[in-house]
């Protein structure tokens, strides 16, 4: 059950000029479910992406990188769920190429102008023929407002489709930004998340869009974790169709860059937090703030050490205020010269540890009161400087084990 997360309302998702979405039921893993998505983009669309750092990266990730390197306008995104096409060797790469060729033939572009994405079971062959045969269904359904159906078509263990929209005034001209994402497990991105796609009708130079995408990923998808596992298929892509009326953003020195980054970041941030709230088996949504660190990297290291601790995460699930586990995770984070006597720990409004030891006024019932809630703030002050970082995570439950033990059944 997702923590404080509801399915988006279709009418709240803004169409983006120059973008159409169509879905199909290809029967990739299960019959009778949406599992194929085609996003058709305007002729001069620029696109940028960040991808998994997993050395076993999937065939579609390899092909996406190659197609983006060609530096041509991107005309389509092709996404399938049910099969990751990872750990499939040369045959998997050939399969991904065939799907790009089929999509390109249907919409009238070159295969290198199609970016492919897959999610699902690793080390299974991609059912290419099923995808090719279902593609005409997706093309027939192409329309600007099908964002909710698009979000549904890329789900795997997600319990709620994830989609968000924003708009902003870009130098006096309104623009729209809408995006979708999927992910609930194998979440510790090291770049982005399992799959996320954001589209804007602004016109943006490729080099500018690449830098903005990198920045946005760093403040959204790179700040979440469910289980500490980096997927083979992680992909975050931003496309700018130029379908709106705003003049092109051609340089990072353009003062409108900050507005555009904020709008894309708002959508990406909402999608990233939705992934944590829908973490596999999650019952708690946890925000970890580390402050008074020497550097931002140091703060992030400590935050992730706490977020990845199975002992901390299981205590959160049980609402057990065994809060020495948090201090233990901080101490094991790898900061060799950390002075424990300077560390402070708060849980929501409760001061748990003062100067590295249990606060004299701390009461077990206060800690338990906080941990019974569905949303928990863990605040850690290191007493070393002025840098800070925030990471969002969830608890680790019995259901997480069940979902992953039975994933292929």
N, C-alpha and C positions, 0 to 999 in steps of 0.2 A: 504494500500500500504506500503510495507516494505521500511524502510529508508536506502538507500544506500546499499541494499542487493540484490544480484542476486542468482539464483539457481546455485548450484555447477555444474561443468562440470564433467561428468562421468569419463573421462580419467585422471582427476587430482586426483582421489581417489585411493590410492594405495591398491592393494590386500595385505592381511596379511596372511602369511603362517600359516596353521592350522585353518583357518576360512572360512566358506562358508555361503552364505546367500540365502534364498529363500522366496518368497512372494506368497500370494494367495488372491483371492477375496472371502471372506466368507459371505458377505452380512450382516455383524453384525449390521450396522445401515442403510446403503444405499447400494443398488445393484450397481454393475459395478465399484467398486473402490477397490484399494489395501487397505486391512485392517488387514492383518495377516502376521506376519514376523517370520521366524524361522532362527536362527543363530546357525549353527552346529560348535562345537569347537573340537580341537584335544584332544586325550585321556588324556593327563596330564595337561590340562589347569587349572591354578589357577585363582581365581576371587575374587574380593572384591567390596563392595558396601556401599554407604551411602544413607539413606532413610529419608522420611518425618518424622517430629516430630509431625505431626497432630495426635491427639489421635483417630480420626476416620480413621486411616490408612486402606487402601484397603486390601482386602483378598490377592491379589498377593504380596503385600509388606510383609504381615505377613508370607507368605509361603517362600518368598525369604530369609528372615532373618533366618527362620528355616533350609532351605536347605544349606545356607552358613555355618551355625553352625555345620553341620554334618562333615565339613572339608574333603570332598571328591572332586576330580577333577570335574569341571563343564563342561558338554558336550553340553549344548544348552541353548539359551535364546529364550523364546517364548513370542511374543508381539502381542497384539491385540489393535486396535483403535475402537472407536465407543461406547464402554461400559467400564466404570471404574471398575466395580465389587467392588464398595465401598459402605458402608452402606447397605450391603447385608447379614450380620450375618453369622451363621454357613453354610447356604446354599451356600453363596458366596465362603467360604473357600473350601467346598466340590467341587464346580464347578472348582475352580482353580486347585485343586488336580487332577481332572479328565483330564484336559487339559495336565498337566504334564505327567500323565500316558500314554496318547495317544501319545504324542511326544516321550517319552522314548521308547515305543514299536516300533516306526517307525525307530528310529536311533540306537537302541540297547544299552540302558543304563538304569540305575535305575531312577525312578521318582525324587528322591532327587538330581539328577545331572542336573535337568532342573530348570531354574529360570524363573518364569512367570511374565509378566508385562501387565498392562492394562491401557488404557486412554480413556476418553470419558464421557458420562453422568453418574453422581453419582446416586446411589440408584435404578439402573435398574438391573435385573437379567442377568447374563452372558449367552449368547446363546451357551451353551456348544456343543450341537450337531452340530451346524453350523461350529464351529471351528474344531471339530474332523473330520468332513467330508471334510473340506478344507485343512487339514494338508498334505495329500498326494500331493496336488498341490505344496505346498511350498517345500516339500522334492524333488519333481521332478525338481524344478527350482534351487536347491542349486548350487551355483557357487561362486568362490572367488571374482569376480569383480562386484557383484550386489549391491554395496553400495548405489548408487543413488536410485534404486528401493526400497531398504530397508528404506531409509530416507522418501520416499514418502508414504510407507505403514503405518507409525506410525503417520502421520499428523492428526490433528483435525481442529482447527481454524487457523492453520498455513497457510500462503499464499505462502511460499517458503520452499522447503525441505532444511534441514540443515545437512551438512556433511563436514568433513575436514580431511586432512591428513598431516602427518609430517614424517620426517625420521631423524635419527641422527646416529652418529658414537659412538657405545657403546664399549669403550675400544678397538677400532680398528676394530670392526665388525659392519656393518650397520644393523639397525633395522627399521621396519616400524610401524607406529601408525596411525590408521584410526578410525574415530568415527562418529556417527550420533546423532541427538537430535531432540526432538519436544517440542514445547511450545510457546505460544503466550499470554495466559491469565492465571490467578491464579498463578502468578509468584511472590513469595517472598519466596525463597526456604527454609531457615533455614536448609539446608543441600546440596541441589543440584538443580535440576529443575524438570519439569514434568517427562520427560524420557530422559536419555542420556546413550549411550553405546560407550565405547572406547575399541579397541582391539589392542594389540601389539604382535609381534612375538617373543619378548624377553621371556626368562624363568625367572620367578620371584617367590621367595618363598612367600607363602600366607601372612605371617605376614608382610613382607616387602611391598607387594602390598597393603595391607590394610592401612598401614601408608601413603604410597604415594598417595593413592586415597583420604584419608582424607585431606592431605595437598593441593592437587590439587583442591578439591572442595572448600576449604576455600579461594583460590585465584581466583576462576573463577565463578562457579555457585552460590556461597554464596556471590557474590558481585553484583548481579543483582536484579532488581525488576521492574515489570510492574505495578502491582496494589496493592501490599502489601498482597495478599492472598496466604497462603500456601496450596497447594493441598493435597488431601488425597493419592495421588499416586506417589509423587516425588521419583524418583529413579535414581541414578547415579552409573553405574557399569563399572569397568575396568576388562578386561580379558587379561591374558598373556598366549599365547598358547605354547610358547617354540618351535615354528616351525622354528625359525631362527637359525643362526649358532653361535650366541653369547653365551659364557658360562653363566650359571645361576647366577643371582643376589641373593645371599642367605642371605645377611646381610645389615642392614642399614648403617653399617660402610664401605661397599663397595664404593669406590670413584666414581663408575659409577652411583650410585643412583641419584646424582644431574643431570646427563645427561638424565637419564630416566625420572625423574620427570619433567624436562624442556620440553621434547618431548611430554609427556602426557599432561602437562599443556598447551602447545601451542595449541593442538587440542581442549582441553576442553575450553580454553579461547576463541578461535574462535567460537565455538558452543554457548557459553554463550552470547557473544555479538550479535550473529545472532538472538538469541531469543529476545533480547531487540529491535533490529532493526525491528523485525517482530511482535512487541507487538501489541495486538489487537487495530486496529484503529490508530496506531502511525503515527505521521507526523514529530516528532522531536526525535533525538537521543541525550541524555543528559549525560554528564560525570560530576560527582560531586566529586571534590577533597577537602578534609578537611585536613588542615595541622596545625602545631603548637599546637597540642592537647597534653594532658598529657600522654594519653595511646592510643594504637591502637583501643581498644574497645570504648573509648570516641569519637574518630574520626569517627568510624563507626556509632555510635549512632546518631551523628549530621548529617552525610551524609544521613542516612536512614530517619531521620526526615524530611529533605528537599525533598528527593525522594518520600516520601509517602504523602506529603501534596497535597490534591486535589486542593487547591488554587494555589499553585505553578504550578502544572501540567496543570491546565486549562489556567493559564496565559501564559504558554509556548505554548500551542496549539494556543491561540489567538494572539501570538506575541505581547502581552501587557506587556510593561516593568513596571509592578506593583511590583517592586523588593523589596519593604518592606515586601512582603510575605515571601521572603527567610529569611530575618532577623528574622521575627516572628517565623518561623519554627525552626531556630537555638535556639532562646530564649526559645522555648517550648520543647526542646529536653530532658529536665530533668537534665541538669547540674546545680545544685543548686548554685554553687559559680562562675558561668561564669561572667566575667567582660565585659559588652558590649562595654566599651570604648577601648578595645583591639582588637575588631573584625574587620577584613578587608574582603571586598567582591569584587571579580572581575567576570565579565562576558566576556568570551573570552579575548580580549585585553582592555576591558573597566573597569577602576577602578570605581566601583559604590559607595561603602561605605568605608570611611576611619575613623578609630578609632570609629566605631560604629554609624556613622552618614553619611548622604549623602556627597559624595566627592564634594568639592566646584567647581571642574571643570567638574563634571558629567553633561551630557546633555541627555535629554529624547530621542532625535533622535539617539544618539549613542547606547543606550540600545535597541531601537527598531530595529536598523540595525542588531545587533547581533541576536535578537530573531526571525528575519525573516528567518534566516538560518536554514538548516535542521539539523545541528550538533552544539551543544552548550556546552561550558565548563563553569561550575560554580565552582569557586575556593574560598574557605572560609578559612581564617587564624584566629585561635582562640586566638593566643598570650599567650598560656599556657605552651608550651613545644615543643618537637621535633617529636612527633608521627604523623602519617598521615594515611589516608585510602581513597580508591576510590570506588565509587559505580556507576554503570551504570543504567540508567532508560530511560523512554520515557514520552511523554506528555499524556494527558487524553483528548480524543476527543469525539465528538458526536457519531462517529462510534463505539467507545468502548461500549457505552451504547446500541446501536442498536444490535451489535453482541451478547452481553450477554442477552439482552432482548429476542432475537429471537433464542437463541442457540438450543432449542429443537424443534423449528418449522420446 
